[in-house]
């Protein structure tokens, strides 16, 4: 009898296990919100970002994965006097599928339609805006955080935001960080970001700055690019592989004006801090994470993590230690020179 009872228990356990793995009838199958959709070959260009600085246009077209045998070349055309004219062509960077374009001597005195072409079928159109130097009011639209996690509000539509932006017709879009909130699939999440906001990004100058979640971390003390080994990364550095970090930065920043100093930091990670002059406003685009010193082992621990201070009586001077850096000497040099140069600028902003 005991043996029979054991067999019955095992059968029941197996039945429950099987039932737990089979969706109930009528329930929809869970959909991965970051799944890369199957697209026709005329839709391989997902979206495009651009800036214009001192009459140099930089535009990055973000592609879906190309197939073996498909061309790795993309063409940028501008519509002038009713005719499409090629202004640049470039080879795609396969790790991340980006097509970075650069056009010097760009006429920013007029709005110009553009299109990115690939192969015989794919085409993606937008508008390069006129430099708003004659406007008395400059309109910038700011965003921060783009999580679709259930705890952050879930996977909700961005259509209302996009429609409101179209009505406002801003002079600049500013995404200040965490455009991607997935720590392992930046490429898939970045494509999703483009599907959500590409309808306006294609038509307005855009600044996007990667933050901690964009490079796959819960916090980021860049520490000049070294490898982080501590959970939470409070020892400083990057936890993800170098190529992952470089791919994320390339996708989000390669359309920005040329870096002030492109010298790579440790392990070959690039830089993008620079100036953008648009509408006679000089913007300092800084990297407030990349050079910042990790606190672990440098400052006294006053919370559950080295970078979490929960002591209400702590002395701020206790964390102001000589060996710690915030913006880094290189960026401080840039900011010093940027602050003194008022060429073609009536206002300076460090967003």
N, C-alpha and C positions, 0 to 999 in steps of 0.2 A: 504493500500500500504506500509506504514511504517513497519507494522508487517511482510509482505511478504519479504521486503528488509532485515529485521533482520534475518529472517529464512535463506534467501539465503546466507547472510554473515556467519552465523554459519556453514552452510553446506560447504561453501568454506574453512573456517578455519579448519573444521574437515578433509576435503579432503587433504589439504596441510599437516596437522599433520600426517595423515596416510601415505601419500607418503614419508614424511621425514623419517619414521621409516622402510620403505621397501627398501632394496637395489635395485638399478637399475638392470634391466635384463642384464646379461653378466658381471656384476662386481663381482669379487671374494669376498667371505666373509672374513672379517678381521680375521686374525689368531693371537692368543695370542702368542707372541714369548717365553713366559715363561711357557706355558702350559706343564704339565708333560705328556709325551707321553705314550700311552698304549704299554706295552712291553710284550713279551713272557717271561715265567718264567725262561728261560735259560739266560735272559739278565737283571736280577735284580741288578747286580753290575754295577754301572755307571762308576766309576773310582776309582783310588787309589793314595794316596800321601805318600811319605816316606822321612825319613832322617836316616843317620847312624852317631852316635856320640860316640866316645870311645868304639867302637865295640858293641854298642847297637842299634839294628834296631827298629825303631818305624814306623809303617805303619797304615794308616787309610783307610779302604775301604768305599766308599760312595755308599749306596744302594738306589734304588728306593723303594717306599712303598711296604712292604710285605703284603700278604693277611692273613686274619684270618686263623689259623691252620697251616701256614707255619712255619718252624723252625726259631728260632731266634738265631741260632748258625752259626758262620762262621769259616772256617778253612783256615790257611795259610800254603802253602807247598813251599818247595824249591827244585830245580832240581840239584842234585849232582851226578856226575858220571853216568849221563843218567837216573837216577831214581828220581821220585817225592817222597819227604819225608815230612811228617807233622812236622812243627816246632812250631806251635802255634794254639790255637783256642780261640775264644772269643764270648761273647754274644753281640748282637746288642743293641745299645741304641735307643729305638724306637722314642724318640723325636729328629728327625733329621736323623734317620736311618743310624747311623755310626757304623762301626765295628773297634775298635781300637786294634791293635796288638802290642806286645812288645816281642822282642827276644834278650836276652843277649848272650854274647860270639859269636857274629856274625863274621864270617870270611870275613873281608873287603879287603882281599888281592887279591880277584878274583871277576869278575862279575858273578852274580848268577841269573838265571831265577827264577821267583816266580809265584805262582798263588793263587788267593783267590777262595775258593769254597763255594758254598751254596747249600744245598740239593743234589739232584741227578743230576741236570742238569746245574746249573749256574757255570761258571768258568771265571775268568778274569786274564789275564797273563801280566807280565811285567818283567823288569830286574832291579835288585839291582846292581848299578855300583860299580866297584872297586874303592877303595879310591885312588885318584890321587896324592899320596904323591911323586911319582917319576917324575911328570911333571914340567917342568920349566915355563910353561904358564898355568894359570888357567882361564877358560872361564866361566863367569856368564852371563846369559841373564836376563835382568830386564824388568819388566812390571809395569805400574801403570794405574789404571782406566780401567774399562771394561764395560762402559755404552753402551746400545743399544738404548738409547733414540734418537728420531729423531734430536733433537737439538745438539746432540753430535756426529753426523755422521750416526746414525741409526743402524739397524740390519744388519751388514755386515759380510761376511764370514771371519773366522780366518784361513782358509786353507793355505794361503800364509805364514803366520807367523809360523804355525806348520811345514810346509815343510822346511822353512829356518832353523828352530831350529834343525830339523833332520839332515840337512847338516852340521851345525856347530858342532853338538855333544858336547854340553856344559858340564861343570862339575857341574853346579848348576843353577836352575831356581829360580828367586826371584820375587814374586808378592808383590809389596810394599803397596797395599791398594786399596779399592774400586773394589775388584773382583766382588762385587754385587752392583748394582746401583738401586735396588728396595727397598723401605723403608718398605714394609709390607710382602714380600714373599721371605725371604732369602733362604729357602730350595729350592723352585722352581728355583730361579735364580742361586743358587749354582750348581744344577744339570745341568743347561744350561751351566754354566762355565765349568763343567766337560766334557760335550759333545763337547765343543769348543776346550779345551786344553788337555783333558785326554790322547790323543794319545801320547803326549810327557811327560806329568806329570808322567805317570806310569813307565817311563824308566829312570828318572833323579831325584836326590835329589831336593826337592822343599821346599822353605820357602815362606809361605803366611802370611801376616800380615793384620788383619782386620783394616779398617779405619772407618771414620764416616758413610759413606753410607752403609757399610757392616752391621752395627748395626741399620740402619734405621733412620739416622739423617743427616741434612744438614751441621752440624759441630759437633765436639765432644770435649768437655772439661770434661774429665771423672770424675774429682773431687772426686777421690777415691771411685766411685761407687754409689754416692747418686742419688736420684730421681730428674730428671730435670722437672720443671713445666713451664718454660718460653718458649714461641715459639722461635724456633731457638736454644734452649738449651744453651744460653750463660750464664745462671745462674750456669752451671756446672752440670754434672751427665748424666745419661742415661734416655732417654724419653720412650723407649720401655720397655715392661715387662722384668723382670730379666731373665725368662726362654728363651725369644727370644734372648737376648744378650748371654746367656750361650750356647745356641744351635749354634749360629753363630760362636762363638769362638771355640767351640768343633770341629765343622766341618772343620774350617780353620787352627787350630793350634794343635790338639791333636796328630799329627804325629811329632811334634817338639821334640827335646830333653827335658828331664824333667825340669820343671821350677826351677830356682835358689831358689826361696822361694814360695812354693805353697799356702801359707796362703791366704785365700780369702780376698778381700777388702769388703767394705760395701755391705750389702744385699746378701752376699754369692757369688758374682761374682768372678771368678777365676783369676789367673795370668798365664802368659806364658813366661815372660822375662827369657832369658837363654843364654847359649853359644852353638854354633855349631862349632866343629873342624872338618874340612874336607879339605883334600889336604894340610895339615900343615898350614892352614889359620884358625885363630880363629875369628869367627863372633860373635859379641855381638848382640843378638836379643832383642831389647828393645821395650817397649810400650810407645811411646811418647805422647799418648792421655789419657791413663787411669788415671794418677795421676794429670794431669794438672788442675789447678784451673780455674773455670769459671770467666770471667771478670766482669759480671754484678754486679753492686754495689760495686766493689772493685777498679776499675780504672775509671778515668773521661771519660764520653762518648764523643767521638769526631767523630761520624758518625751516620748513620741511625740505626745501631745496636751496642750494647756494644762491639762486637768483630770485628767491621769494623771501622778502623780509616781512615778518609778521609782528615783530617787536615794536609796539607803539612808542617806546621810549628810546629808540635807537638814535645814535648821533650820526647825522649825515656825513660828518667829516670822517667817520670810521670807514666809509667805503670810498673815500676820495684818496686813493693811494697812488704814489708816484709812478708805479709800473703799469697802471691801467691807462688805456687809451679809449677815446670815444669815437671821434671822426677820423683819427689818424693824421699824421703829419702831412701826408700828401694832399689830403682834402683840405686841411687848414691852409696850406699854401694856395690851393685853388680858390678858396673862399676869400682869402686876402686879396688876391689879384682881381677876382670877380667884383668884389665890393668897390674897388677903385676905378673900374672901367665902366664909364657911362655912355659908351658909344651907341648911338641909336636907341637909347633907353631913357624913359621918363620915370620909371618905377622899377624897383627890384623886389623879387619875391623868392623865398626859399621854402617851397611847399613841403 
